[in-house]
Amino acid sequence: GLYKFDDQLNEVADIASGPPQISSDGLTYTFKLKNNVKFSNGDPVKADDFIFSWDRVPAMQGDYASVMQPVVGYDDVSAGKATHMSGLKKIDDYSFSATLTAPAGYWYTEVALWTAWVVDQKVILAAGKATDTAWADNPATAIGTGQFKMTARTPKQSIDFAPVANWWGGSTGNITKVHIEIVADQKAQLTKYESGGYSLIGFANQNLTPEDVIRYNSDSQLKKQLQLQPSARTTWVGFNQCGSSNQSKDCKGKPASPFAGDGNGKLLREAFSLAIDRDQLVDIACSKGTACVKATGGVITKGLKGYLGDNTDPWAVFDANKAKQLLQQAGGAAAVGNLTYTYNATAFNKAVCDNLASQWRQNLGVTVQCASTDRASFFNARSKCNYPIFRHSWGADYDNPQDWFDFLFVTNAGSHGECYANSQLDSMSKDANTKPLSQSLDTYKKMNQILVDNTVTANLVYGIQQYVSHPYVKGVGGNPLYDNYWSDVKILQH
């Protein structure tokens, strides 16, 4: 793409020759390309390729099509009224501009995502249409600009890659071949790894079974092969905040939640959060701390911009006595009635709910039932704010707090479940979103503090990514969002 992220999640130029030139009104971004970039088949990369690639995004409406939503003309292309976003303009072979409908300081981060990566229009148009997808499945036509190219693919079984000869960016590292096998069974993965069949496990969000990761972490020799890296996911208890004064559209016609508002509802949210011993939760549900760690610095995960700092959330501590006092102030157990915590069915989510229910019963004297449903049904009902108390989680798409607030916490956010509505936070978000992150980060942190001060979420745990690699494999790991580049990995003589 034009940009990429380094090991510290700093955005740096990739195909672009430098940062974009942004007009004084924040609407027009001008990108200049390096003139030596080639696709793996030798085709030069030019401005026309980027414009073609970006026009495909609204036309195809993939999961991350919203990356291009700020661009003028997006709506017309997504609706089928046009094939080209009018906000994209070619300047010359190695420069083009994008004009936005409104200032969006976070968009610079988004254009480094895979949605904005360039594809070879010659290859795709040879298939007959701009929205063809079959090209990516065939090694002969899976053409890109990266360090490696696909050389073989057996659907649902394996994929092979090799370094691109004379790659435009220079060195491709020491790896001469990458073989990936698609194995759903975690036990089978580890068995083959232990027999020497795999060099590593962990890339692309793979993890060990709870039993195996505990075994590795508790054995002095095996532990040398295990890495536990922060992962950009937070899991929390969500509280429905639909009440008489709530302006969220999904609250209309719904009964008031016991957790709504700034009075007794806030006392209950505080009580339920303080009644959780997160150390116990991590030990039981997180494979003794190898799958996640307790969340003590707000809803934005540690390692990402907007994190408030370790132990800054006063409601993420365990204080059963204070929790009971707050519950009594709010009217006692009768204030919540027959309460059910709902989650989408996974082994981890079940372990979390079982432990939460046990702790709330012991530490608060409140009985909470656990109920699970399939993922699609759960997400649909949660987004309509149908659950009084529930499992919520967010895996960051990119390192900008806008990704959390716009999708989760502004009024009528698309992935909410709390139906939280706060006009002050909405106004702050609207203002911060127009500015580059260097000017908006302090505002986003203040917004995160508002969530903490109002106990909007009972933050439970931050994620961990597990990597297992043999002693002769070096460079394995990642940052909270991405695995290390293959060019960073080395296989030593063994």
Buried (B, 14 or more C-beta within 10 A) or exposed (E): BBBBBEEEBEBEBBBBBEBBEBBEEBBBBBBBBBEEBBBBBEBBBBBEBBBBBBBBBBBBEBEBBBBBBBBBBBBBBBEEEBEBBEBBBBEEEBBBBBBBBEBBBBBBBBBBBEBBBBBBBEBBEEBEEBEBEEBBEEBEBBBBBBBBBBBEBEEEEEBBBBBBEEBBBEEBBBBEEBEBEEBEEBEEBBBBBBEEEBBBBBBEEBBBBBEBBBBBBEEEEBEEBBBBBBBBBBBBBBBBBBBEEBEBEBBEEBEBBBBBBEEBBBBBBBBBBBBBBBEBBBEBBBBBBBBBBBBBBBBBBBBBBBBBEEEBBBBBBBBBEBBBBBBBBBEEBEBBEEBBBBBBEEEBBBBBBBBBBBBBEEBBBBEBEBEBBEEEEBBEBBBBBBBBBBBBBBBBBBBBBBBBBBBBBBBBBEBBBBBBBBEEBBEBBEEBBBBBBEEBBEBBBEBBBBBBEBBBBBBBBBBBBBBBBBEEBBBBBBBBBBBBBBBBBEBEEE
